[in-house]
Amino acid sequence: MIDKPRQAKFKIGQIVKHRIHPFRGVVFDVDPTFANTDEWYEAIPAELRPSKDQPFYHLFAENEVTEYIAYVSEQNLLIDTSGEPIRHPQVDEVFERGADGEYRVKRSGLH
């Protein structure tokens, strides 16, 4: 019997941070279960390797040094409550930031 994927805890446009590593980002896509390569998965140390049967998030991510795309399991993410904007250069291509600090997907053709 195959279990039904869990409902994603975080939504597109939400700012999250990694539970262990010092980076944060904005969610731009969600996979209901692991959908990356075996090579990527095997590169994670076995004792830290997350279960594949949980949502995985694509993030426009940043740390103190650089910006990049991250792929992170739900178990390793927390809500970022800093209120700081994300400086990743692709954020402005996909999202607009409301007065409340929330990121919303831009509506195509309206800008």
C-alpha positions in Angstrom: 0.0 0.0 0.0 1.3 3.4 -0.9 0.9 6.2 1.6 -0.7 9.4 0.3 1.8 12.3 0.4 1.4 14.7 3.3 0.0 18.2 2.9 2.9 20.7 2.5 3.5 22.7 5.7 5.0 25.7 3.9 3.5 27.6 0.9 4.9 29.2 -2.2 6.1 32.7 -1.2 6.8 31.8 2.4 10.2 32.7 3.9 11.8 29.8 5.7 15.2 29.0 7.3 17.1 25.8 7.6 16.9 24.1 10.9 20.6 23.3 11.1 22.5 25.3 8.4 22.7 29.1 8.4 20.6 29.9 5.4 17.1 31.1 4.6 15.0 31.5 1.5 11.6 32.0 -0.1 9.7 28.9 -1.3 9.1 28.9 -5.1 8.1 25.3 -5.7 7.0 22.3 -3.7 7.4 18.6 -4.5 5.0 16.3 -2.6 7.8 13.8 -2.2 11.5 13.7 -3.1 12.0 14.4 -6.8 15.8 15.0 -7.2 18.6 12.7 -8.3 19.9 9.7 -6.4 23.4 11.3 -6.6 22.1 14.3 -4.8 20.4 12.2 -2.1 23.4 9.9 -1.6 25.7 13.0 -1.1 23.9 13.7 2.1 25.6 12.0 5.1 23.6 8.9 6.0 22.9 10.1 9.6 21.4 13.4 8.2 19.6 12.0 5.2 15.9 12.9 5.3 13.1 10.5 4.4 12.0 10.8 0.8 8.3 10.5 1.6 7.8 14.1 2.8 7.4 17.4 0.9 10.6 18.9 -0.5 10.9 22.6 -1.2 12.7 24.6 -3.9 14.1 27.8 -2.4 15.6 31.0 -3.7 18.1 30.8 -0.8 20.9 33.0 0.7 23.5 32.8 3.4 25.9 35.5 4.6 28.1 35.1 1.5 26.0 34.2 -1.6 22.6 33.5 -3.2 21.6 30.1 -4.7 18.8 27.6 -5.3 18.3 25.1 -2.5 16.3 21.9 -2.3 15.3 21.1 1.3 13.2 18.5 3.1 10.2 19.7 5.1 11.8 18.3 8.3 14.7 20.6 7.9 12.8 23.9 7.6 11.4 26.4 10.0 9.4 29.6 9.5 11.7 32.6 9.3 10.4 35.3 11.5 13.2 37.9 10.9 11.0 40.1 8.7 14.0 40.7 6.5 13.6 40.6 2.7 15.3 37.9 0.6 18.1 39.4 -1.6 18.3 36.5 -4.1 18.2 38.2 -7.6 15.5 35.9 -9.0 13.0 36.8 -6.2 11.9 40.0 -8.0 11.3 38.1 -11.2 8.8 35.8 -9.6 7.4 37.6 -6.6 6.2 40.9 -5.4 6.5 41.8 -1.7 3.4 43.2 -0.1 3.4 45.9 2.6 3.0 43.0 5.1 6.3 41.6 4.0 4.7 38.5 2.4 5.9 37.4 -1.0 3.1 36.8 -3.6 3.6 35.4 -7.1 3.5 38.1 -9.7 0.5 37.9 -12.1 1.8 37.6 -15.6 0.7 40.3 -18.0 -0.2 42.8 -15.3 3.1 44.6 -14.9 
